[in-house]
């Protein structure tokens, strides 16, 4: 009986992965086809070359958010973490390449501190993740303003060259995202800790009974996420020559949207890293498509919110039940019409 249940769960997991990956992959192909027909300028080589680095940044951020959502949490400190990393690697060196490496270590140390803070508040004290990470985000922005004083600093030439370079014909930022994807997939699929991580997200109560360290894994999710946010912040500092202290604001909603569009459940459990990365490409290209149509920024934000709502609906609504209810309503309506058409005695 237990072996049969395990087989059933295994089949369900494979179906879930294929469904999320297939859905976002088909949606991306359809979107690019629409772009070719309706807005060819949005798929021009120069446009795609400019879009890919931002899609890569969103993919890295999305992978960090995915790890948190796998533990049925959510991280609202994305924007502050990215902004702090970008400010540290630009404000401290002030254009001096010799200070870039120490600045990177400072950004790494900051991400560990705030990741541990989030992990302690959510994993051990059991605060609501929205409240805990929102408070952490306020602390992060306090540091951002204290370090930058509201004045953007120029990116060092070395960081700009590393991030924007494309020796293989592909921007290095894209290679960073692919390397991050490979590491996340290896951790989740090929390590014991990764499999335990997903098991805890799927059912914390069962994991406690099994003797797994639930609070530790839930807390560490926020640490890994902060490390990825920092990588994204450093990358955006290399893409933009003078990043300001609010560069991360544009990535909060999309970071959740790409995870949901990629098929990872907001209730926790198995994550789909590859689908999350494809969803980042989808959302970035959708932004380019809307921009090519001449729509203002407010509408673009609404489009992102609509994409998030559609993603939630696709993967959380029981559509078979909705279809059954709809069919019953149609049948009842047809019966009433037939009764009304019958001649009275």
C-alpha positions as CSV (number, residue, x, y, z in Angstrom):
1,X,0.0,0.0,0.0
2,X,2.8,2.4,0.9
3,X,4.7,1.6,-2.3
4,X,1.5,2.3,-4.3
5,X,1.0,5.7,-2.6
6,X,4.6,6.6,-3.2
7,X,4.2,5.8,-6.9
8,X,1.0,7.9,-7.0
9,X,2.8,10.8,-5.4
10,X,5.7,10.4,-7.8
11,X,3.3,10.5,-10.8
12,X,1.6,13.6,-9.4
13,X,4.9,15.4,-9.0
14,X,6.0,14.6,-12.6
15,X,2.6,15.8,-13.9
16,X,2.9,19.0,-11.9
17,X,6.3,19.8,-13.3
18,X,5.4,19.0,-16.9
19,X,2.2,21.1,-16.6
20,X,3.9,24.2,-15.2
21,X,6.8,24.0,-17.6
22,X,4.6,23.2,-20.6
23,X,2.1,26.0,-19.8
24,X,4.7,28.7,-19.5
25,X,6.7,27.5,-22.5
26,X,3.7,27.5,-24.8
27,X,2.7,30.9,-23.4
28,X,6.1,32.3,-24.2
29,X,6.1,30.9,-27.7
30,X,2.6,32.3,-28.4
31,X,3.7,35.7,-27.0
32,X,6.8,35.9,-29.3
33,X,4.5,34.9,-32.2
34,X,2.1,37.7,-31.4
35,X,5.1,40.1,-31.1
36,X,6.2,39.2,-34.6
37,X,2.8,39.8,-36.0
38,X,1.6,42.8,-34.0
39,X,4.7,44.6,-32.7
40,X,7.8,43.5,-34.8
41,X,9.9,46.2,-33.1
42,X,9.6,44.3,-29.8
43,X,11.5,41.3,-31.2
44,X,14.2,43.2,-33.2
45,X,17.7,42.0,-32.4
46,X,18.7,45.2,-30.6
47,X,15.5,45.1,-28.5
48,X,16.1,41.5,-27.5
49,X,19.7,42.2,-26.7
50,X,18.5,45.0,-24.4
51,X,15.8,42.8,-22.9
52,X,17.8,39.7,-22.0
53,X,19.9,41.2,-19.2
54,X,16.8,42.4,-17.4
55,X,15.1,39.0,-17.9
56,X,18.2,37.4,-16.5
57,X,18.1,39.6,-13.4
58,X,14.4,38.8,-13.0
59,X,15.2,35.1,-13.3
60,X,17.7,35.3,-10.5
61,X,15.3,37.2,-8.3
62,X,12.5,34.8,-9.1
63,X,14.6,31.8,-8.2
64,X,15.3,33.3,-4.8
65,X,11.6,34.1,-4.3
66,X,10.8,30.5,-5.4
67,X,12.9,29.0,-2.6
68,X,10.9,31.1,-0.1
69,X,7.5,30.3,-1.6
70,X,8.4,26.6,-1.6
71,X,8.3,26.9,2.2
72,X,4.8,28.5,1.9
73,X,6.3,31.9,2.7
74,X,6.8,35.1,0.8
75,X,9.7,37.6,0.8
76,X,8.9,41.3,0.6
77,X,12.5,42.4,1.2
78,X,13.4,41.8,-2.4
79,X,13.5,45.4,-3.4
80,X,15.5,46.6,-0.4
81,X,18.0,43.7,-0.7
82,X,18.7,44.4,-4.4
83,X,18.9,48.2,-3.9
84,X,21.4,47.7,-1.0
85,X,23.6,45.4,-3.0
86,X,23.6,47.9,-5.9
87,X,24.4,50.8,-3.7
88,X,27.2,49.0,-1.8
89,X,29.1,48.0,-5.0
90,X,28.8,51.5,-6.4
91,X,29.0,53.9,-3.4
92,X,31.9,52.3,-1.6
93,X,34.3,51.9,-4.6
94,X,33.2,55.3,-6.1
95,X,34.6,54.2,-9.4
96,X,37.8,52.7,-8.0
97,X,38.2,49.2,-9.4
98,X,40.6,48.2,-6.6
99,X,37.7,48.6,-4.1
100,X,35.3,46.5,-6.0
101,X,36.2,43.1,-4.4
102,X,35.9,44.4,-0.8
103,X,32.5,46.0,-1.8
104,X,31.3,42.6,-3.1
105,X,32.3,41.0,0.2
106,X,30.4,43.7,2.1
107,X,27.3,43.1,0.0
108,X,27.6,39.4,0.6
109,X,28.0,40.0,4.4
110,X,24.9,42.2,4.4
111,X,22.9,39.6,2.5
112,X,23.8,36.9,5.1
113,X,22.9,39.2,8.0
114,X,19.5,40.1,6.7
115,X,18.8,36.6,5.4
116,X,19.5,35.2,8.9
117,X,17.3,37.9,10.3
118,X,14.4,37.0,8.1
119,X,15.0,33.3,8.7
120,X,15.0,33.8,12.5
121,X,11.9,35.9,12.5
122,X,9.9,33.6,10.2
123,X,11.5,30.2,10.8
124,X,12.0,30.3,14.6
125,X,9.8,33.0,16.0
126,X,7.1,32.1,13.6
127,X,6.2,35.7,12.6
128,X,4.0,36.2,9.6
129,X,6.4,36.3,6.6
130,X,4.7,39.4,5.2
131,X,5.2,41.4,8.4
132,X,8.7,40.1,9.1
133,X,10.1,40.7,5.6
134,X,8.3,44.0,5.2
135,X,10.0,45.2,8.4
136,X,13.4,43.9,7.1
137,X,12.8,45.8,3.9
138,X,12.4,49.0,5.9
139,X,15.8,48.3,7.6
140,X,17.4,47.6,4.2
141,X,16.1,50.9,2.8
142,X,17.3,52.7,5.8
143,X,20.8,51.5,5.1
144,X,20.4,52.3,1.4
145,X,19.6,55.9,2.2
146,X,22.3,56.1,4.9
147,X,25.0,54.8,2.5
148,X,24.0,56.6,-0.7
149,X,22.6,59.8,0.8
150,X,20.2,59.7,-2.2
151,X,23.0,60.3,-4.6
152,X,23.6,57.7,-7.4
153,X,27.3,56.6,-7.9
154,X,28.8,55.4,-11.1
155,X,29.5,51.7,-11.6
156,X,33.2,50.7,-11.7
157,X,34.5,49.9,-15.2
158,X,35.4,46.4,-14.2
159,X,31.9,45.5,-12.9
160,X,30.3,47.0,-16.0
161,X,32.7,45.1,-18.3
162,X,32.1,41.8,-16.5
163,X,28.3,42.1,-16.5
164,X,27.7,43.6,-19.9
165,X,30.4,41.6,-21.7
166,X,29.4,38.9,-24.2
167,X,32.5,36.9,-25.2
168,X,30.3,33.9,-26.3
169,X,27.8,36.1,-28.1
170,X,25.5,35.9,-25.1
171,X,25.5,38.6,-22.4
172,X,27.3,37.5,-19.2
173,X,24.3,38.4,-17.2
174,X,22.4,35.7,-19.0
175,X,25.2,33.2,-18.3
176,X,24.9,34.2,-14.6
177,X,21.2,33.4,-14.6
178,X,21.8,30.0,-16.3
179,X,24.6,29.2,-13.8
180,X,22.2,30.1,-10.9
181,X,19.5,27.9,-12.4
182,X,21.9,25.0,-12.7
183,X,23.0,25.4,-9.1
184,X,19.4,25.6,-7.8
185,X,18.3,22.6,-9.8
186,X,21.3,20.6,-8.6
187,X,20.6,21.5,-5.0
188,X,16.8,20.7,-5.1
189,X,17.1,17.5,-7.3
190,X,20.4,16.0,-6.6
191,X,21.1,16.6,-2.9
192,X,19.6,15.1,0.2
193,X,19.2,18.6,1.8
194,X,17.3,19.7,-1.3
195,X,14.9,16.8,-1.3
196,X,14.3,17.3,2.4
197,X,13.7,21.0,1.7
198,X,11.0,20.2,-0.8
199,X,9.4,17.6,1.5
200,X,9.2,20.1,4.4
201,X,7.6,22.7,2.1
202,X,5.0,20.1,0.9
203,X,4.0,19.0,4.4
204,X,5.7,20.5,7.5
205,X,3.7,18.4,9.9
206,X,4.8,15.2,8.3
207,X,8.4,16.5,8.2
208,X,8.2,17.1,12.0
209,X,7.0,13.6,12.6
210,X,9.9,12.3,10.4
211,X,12.4,14.1,12.6
212,X,13.5,16.7,10.0
213,X,14.7,20.2,11.1
214,X,11.7,22.1,9.8
215,X,12.5,25.5,11.3
216,X,16.1,25.3,10.1
217,X,15.2,24.6,6.5
218,X,12.4,27.2,6.6
219,X,14.8,29.8,7.9
220,X,17.6,29.0,5.5
221,X,15.2,29.6,2.6
222,X,15.4,33.3,3.3
223,X,19.2,33.2,3.6
224,X,19.6,31.6,0.1
225,X,17.0,34.0,-1.2
226,X,19.0,37.0,0.1
227,X,22.1,35.7,-1.6
228,X,20.3,35.5,-4.9
229,X,18.8,39.0,-4.4
230,X,22.3,40.3,-3.8
231,X,23.6,38.7,-7.0
232,X,20.7,40.3,-8.9
233,X,21.5,43.7,-7.3
234,X,25.2,43.4,-8.2
235,X,24.2,42.4,-11.8
236,X,21.8,45.4,-12.2
237,X,24.6,47.7,-10.9
238,X,26.7,46.4,-13.8
239,X,23.9,46.8,-16.4
240,X,23.0,50.3,-15.3
241,X,25.9,52.8,-15.2
242,X,24.4,54.8,-12.3
243,X,21.9,52.8,-10.3
244,X,19.8,54.7,-7.8
245,X,18.7,53.5,-4.4
246,X,15.3,52.3,-5.6
247,X,16.3,50.0,-8.4
248,X,14.8,47.0,-6.7
249,X,11.3,48.4,-6.5
250,X,10.4,47.2,-10.0
251,X,11.2,43.6,-9.1
252,X,8.9,42.9,-6.1
253,X,5.7,42.1,-7.9
254,X,7.4,40.4,-10.9
255,X,9.5,38.2,-8.6
256,X,6.2,36.6,-7.3
257,X,4.6,36.6,-10.7
258,X,7.3,34.5,-12.4
259,X,7.2,32.0,-9.6
260,X,3.4,31.6,-9.8
261,X,3.5,31.6,-13.7
262,X,6.1,28.9,-13.5
263,X,3.7,26.6,-11.6
264,X,5.2,26.7,-8.1
265,X,2.3,26.6,-5.6
266,X,1.9,29.5,-3.2
267,X,1.1,26.8,-0.6
268,X,4.6,25.4,-0.7
269,X,6.1,22.2,-1.9
270,X,7.9,21.3,-5.1
271,X,9.4,24.1,-7.1
272,X,10.0,24.4,-10.8
273,X,13.2,26.4,-11.4
274,X,13.4,26.0,-15.2
275,X,9.8,27.1,-15.6
276,X,10.5,30.1,-13.3
277,X,13.3,31.2,-15.6
278,X,11.2,30.8,-18.7
279,X,8.4,32.8,-17.0
280,X,11.0,35.6,-16.4
281,X,11.6,35.7,-20.1
282,X,7.9,35.7,-20.8
283,X,7.2,38.6,-18.4
284,X,10.1,40.6,-19.7
285,X,9.1,40.2,-23.3
286,X,5.5,41.0,-22.3
287,X,6.7,44.3,-20.9
288,X,8.6,44.9,-24.2
289,X,5.4,44.1,-26.2
290,X,3.2,46.4,-24.2
291,X,5.9,49.1,-24.4
292,X,6.1,48.7,-28.2
293,X,2.3,49.3,-28.3
294,X,2.9,52.7,-26.7
295,X,1.1,51.9,-23.4
296,X,2.1,54.1,-20.4
297,X,3.8,52.7,-17.3
298,X,0.7,52.5,-15.2
299,X,-0.9,50.1,-17.7
300,X,2.3,48.0,-17.8
301,X,2.1,47.5,-14.0
302,X,-1.6,46.5,-14.4
303,X,-0.5,43.9,-17.0
304,X,2.0,42.4,-14.6
305,X,-0.7,42.2,-11.9
306,X,-3.0,40.6,-14.4
307,X,-0.3,38.0,-15.3
308,X,0.0,37.2,-11.7
309,X,-3.7,36.8,-11.2
310,X,-3.9,34.6,-14.3
311,X,-1.1,32.4,-13.0
312,X,-2.8,32.0,-9.7
313,X,-6.0,31.1,-11.4
314,X,-4.4,28.5,-13.7
315,X,-2.7,26.5,-11.0
316,X,-5.0,27.0,-8.0
317,X,-8.5,27.0,-9.3
318,X,-10.2,23.5,-9.6
319,X,-11.3,24.0,-13.2
320,X,-13.0,20.6,-13.4
321,X,-15.3,21.6,-10.5
322,X,-15.9,25.0,-12.2
323,X,-16.8,23.2,-15.4
324,X,-19.2,20.8,-13.5
325,X,-21.0,23.7,-11.8
326,X,-21.3,25.6,-15.1
327,X,-22.7,22.5,-16.8
328,X,-25.3,22.1,-14.0
329,X,-26.3,25.7,-14.3
330,X,-26.8,25.3,-18.1
331,X,-28.8,22.1,-17.5
332,X,-31.0,23.8,-14.9
333,X,-31.5,26.8,-17.3
334,X,-32.5,24.4,-20.1
335,X,-35.0,22.6,-17.9
336,X,-36.6,25.9,-16.9
337,X,-36.9,26.9,-20.5
338,X,-38.5,23.6,-21.5
339,X,-41.0,23.8,-18.6
340,X,-41.9,27.3,-19.6
341,X,-42.5,26.3,-23.2
342,X,-44.9,23.5,-22.3
343,X,-48.6,24.4,-22.9
344,X,-50.6,25.0,-19.8
345,X,-53.5,22.6,-19.0
